[in-house]
C-alpha cells in the first residue's frame, strides 16, 4: 500500500489533525469501480495513534485486491487532537491542567474529517476502536447518514445494570492509574522491552509493538540526555477517560437511531465490553450484529490484526453500496 501524509482541520478553530491516507499499491483502470470505491475512516483508541491500524490495513488492501466485488479507494487514519503527531501540532491550545476531555469533541472532529473527505454516505465506512468506535457512533448520532456502515471494535458501551456512580468511579480509578504510568525511556528499544513486560501489551504482535514505539513516542527536546515520552501524555489520556460518561450514556440510550449496518467486534476476554452487553446493544439496532474473537482482550486490534482485517473486508463486501 502507498501512504500519503495529510493535515485535516479539526472542528475547533486552529486545531489540526495529522493523518495518513493509505491507497492500494496498484490503481485499477475501471472508472465505474473508482466511482463506487469505498473510503474507510479509522479512529484509534484512547492513548494510541493512527499507525496502529497499519498491520491490519496491509492485509486488508492485499485481500481486497483479490475481491472483485469490493474496491477500497483509500483508507484514512488520523491522530486525535492530543495524540500522535496531532499532539505536537496542537500543543499551544492545550491546557496543561486539563481534568476532563469530552468525547463529543472527538466526535465533532470525526465529522470535520468526514466533511473534508467529501464522500457520500454510501461511500464512507466508519471504523473505530474503543474510544474511537464510540466517537464514531456518537458522530453518526449527531449527524445521521454520515456513514454508510460502521465497524466498531470494542466500543465503550454503558451496560444497563451499571449506574452512573459506578461508571464514574470506574473511570476515575482508570484515570488515576493512568496518571501514575511511567513516561520516560532512554530509547525506543527500552520502551519495547518495557511494554513486553506488561500484560496489557504482551500479546500484541511484534509489528504492533514496533509501531507503538516508533510512532507513539517523541524525543523530549528539554532533556539533557535522550529521553523518550509518550506522544499522548498520561494527563490527556486520563482526562479522556474522565470525559466519557455523557457520551457513552447518549450512545446507549439511543441505539435505535443508528440506522446504518453495524458490526461490533468483541474480545472474548475483554474487561471493557462483555459479550452480553454487545448482544443486548445490537438487538436494539435495526441492522447490527456482533462477533466474538476468541483469545483476545479489549486491545484485540493489536493482538490479532489479521483476523480483524478479514472481518472488516467481509463486512464491507456484504454491505457494499447500502
Residue pairs with C-beta under 8 A, 6 or more apart in sequence:
1 22
1 23
1 24
1 25
1 57
1 58
1 61
2 22
2 23
2 24
2 25
3 20
3 21
3 22
3 23
4 20
4 21
4 22
4 23
5 18
5 19
5 20
5 21
6 18
6 19
6 20
6 21
6 76
7 16
7 17
7 18
7 19
7 89
8 16
8 17
8 19
8 78
8 112
8 113
8 116
9 15
9 16
9 17
9 112
9 116
10 16
10 17
10 81
10 90
10 109
10 112
11 105
11 108
11 109
11 111
11 112
12 81
12 93
12 105
12 108
14 90
14 92
14 93
15 81
15 90
15 93
15 109
16 86
16 89
16 90
17 78
17 79
17 80
17 81
17 86
17 89
17 109
17 112
17 113
18 50
18 78
18 79
18 84
18 85
18 86
18 89
19 50
19 76
19 77
19 78
19 79
19 113
20 50
20 51
20 76
20 77
20 78
21 74
21 75
21 76
22 54
22 57
22 61
22 74
22 75
22 76
22 77
23 73
23 74
24 61
24 64
24 65
24 72
25 61
25 65
26 65
28 34
28 71
33 71
34 71
34 73
36 71
36 123
36 321
37 71
37 72
37 73
37 74
37 123
38 70
38 71
38 72
38 73
38 123
38 124
38 125
38 316
38 320
39 73
39 74
39 75
39 76
39 117
39 119
39 123
39 124
39 125
40 72
40 74
40 75
40 76
40 125
40 127
40 316
41 75
41 76
41 110
41 113
41 114
41 117
41 124
41 125
41 126
41 127
41 136
41 147
42 50
42 53
42 75
42 76
42 77
42 78
42 127
42 128
42 132
43 77
43 78
43 80
43 106
43 110
43 126
43 127
43 128
43 129
43 131
43 132
43 133
43 135
43 136
44 50
44 52
44 53
44 77
44 79
44 80
44 83
44 84
44 128
44 129
44 131
44 132
45 129
45 130
45 131
45 132
45 299
45 301
46 130
46 131
46 132
46 232
46 237
46 240
46 241
47 83
47 178
47 230
47 232
47 237
47 240
48 83
48 84
48 129
48 212
48 216
48 232
49 79
49 83
49 84
49 85
49 212
49 215
49 216
49 231
49 232
50 77
50 78
50 79
50 84
50 215
51 77
51 84
51 211
51 214
51 215
52 208
52 211
52 212
52 215
52 301
52 302
53 75
53 77
53 301
54 207
54 211
55 205
55 207
55 208
55 211
55 305
55 306
56 301
56 305
56 306
56 308
56 309
56 312
57 75
57 77
57 309
59 305
59 306
59 309
59 310
60 72
60 75
60 309
60 312
60 313
61 72
61 75
63 309
63 310
63 313
64 70
64 71
64 72
64 313
67 313
67 317
69 317
69 320
70 313
70 316
70 317
70 320
72 316
76 113
76 117
78 86
78 109
78 113
79 85
79 86
79 87
80 86
80 106
80 109
80 132
81 87
81 90
81 105
81 106
81 109
82 90
82 94
82 101
82 232
82 233
82 236
82 240
83 231
83 232
83 236
84 215
84 216
84 231
84 232
85 215
85 231
87 218
87 231
87 232
87 233
87 236
88 218
88 231
94 236
96 235
98 235
98 236
98 239
99 239
99 242
100 239
100 242
100 243
101 236
101 239
101 240
101 242
101 243
102 243
102 246
102 247
103 131
103 134
103 135
103 138
103 240
103 243
103 244
103 246
103 247
103 248
104 138
104 142
104 246
104 247
106 131
106 132
106 135
106 138
107 135
107 136
107 138
107 139
107 142
107 247
108 139
108 142
110 126
110 135
110 136
110 138
110 139
111 139
111 142
111 143
111 146
114 124
114 139
114 146
114 147
117 124
120 148
121 145
121 146
121 147
121 148
121 260
122 148
122 321
122 322
123 148
124 146
124 147
124 148
125 147
125 148
125 149
125 150
125 151
125 316
126 136
126 139
126 140
126 146
126 147
126 149
126 150
126 151
127 136
127 150
127 151
127 152
127 153
127 312
128 134
128 135
128 136
128 137
128 150
128 151
128 152
128 153
128 155
129 153
129 154
129 301
130 153
130 154
130 155
130 156
130 272
130 298
131 156
131 240
131 244
133 150
133 152
133 153
133 154
133 155
133 156
134 152
134 155
134 156
134 157
134 244
134 247
134 248
134 251
135 247
136 147
136 150
136 152
137 150
137 152
137 155
137 251
137 258
138 247
138 250
138 251
139 146
139 147
140 146
140 147
140 150
140 258
140 260
141 250
141 251
141 254
141 257
141 258
144 257
144 259
145 259
145 260
147 260
148 260
148 261
148 319
148 321
148 322
149 260
149 261
149 262
149 263
149 315
149 316
149 319
149 322
150 258
150 260
150 261
150 262
150 263
151 262
151 263
151 265
151 311
151 312
151 315
151 316
152 262
152 263
152 264
152 265
153 265
153 300
153 301
153 308
154 265
154 266
154 267
154 270
154 272
154 273
154 298
154 299
154 300
155 251
155 264
155 273
156 244
156 248
156 272
156 273
157 248
157 251
157 252
157 273
157 277
157 278
157 281
158 167
158 248
158 249
158 251
158 252
159 274
159 277
159 280
160 252
160 280
164 245
164 249
167 245
167 248
168 245
171 241
171 242
171 244
171 245
172 242
174 238
174 241
175 238
175 239
175 241
175 242
176 238
178 234
178 237
178 238
178 241
179 234
179 235
179 238
180 234
181 234
182 194
183 229
183 230
183 233
183 234
184 220
184 227
184 228
184 229
185 191
185 194
185 217
185 227
185 228
185 229
186 225
186 226
186 227
186 228
187 226
187 228
188 213
188 214
188 217
188 228
189 213
190 228
191 213
191 217
191 228
192 209
192 210
192 213
195 201
195 202
195 204
195 209
195 212
195 213
196 202
196 209
200 297
200 299
201 209
201 212
201 299
201 302
203 296
203 297
203 303
204 212
204 299
204 302
204 303
205 302
205 303
205 304
205 305
207 305
208 302
208 303
208 305
209 302
212 302
215 231
216 230
216 231
216 232
217 228
217 229
217 230
217 231
218 228
218 229
218 231
219 226
219 227
219 228
220 227
220 228
220 229
230 237
252 281
255 281
255 284
255 285
255 288
256 284
256 285
256 286
258 285
258 286
258 288
259 286
259 287
260 287
260 322
261 287
261 288
261 315
261 319
261 322
262 282
262 285
262 287
262 288
262 289
263 288
263 289
263 290
263 291
263 311
263 315
264 273
264 278
264 281
264 282
264 288
264 289
264 290
264 291
265 290
265 291
265 293
265 300
265 308
265 311
266 273
266 274
266 275
266 278
266 290
266 291
266 292
266 293
267 273
267 292
267 293
267 296
267 297
267 298
267 299
267 300
267 303
268 275
268 292
268 293
268 294
268 295
268 296
269 295
269 296
269 297
270 296
270 297
270 298
270 300
271 297
271 298
272 298
273 298
275 290
275 292
278 290
278 292
279 290
281 288
282 288
282 289
282 290
291 311
293 300
293 304
293 307
293 308
293 311
295 304
296 303
296 304
297 303
300 308
301 308
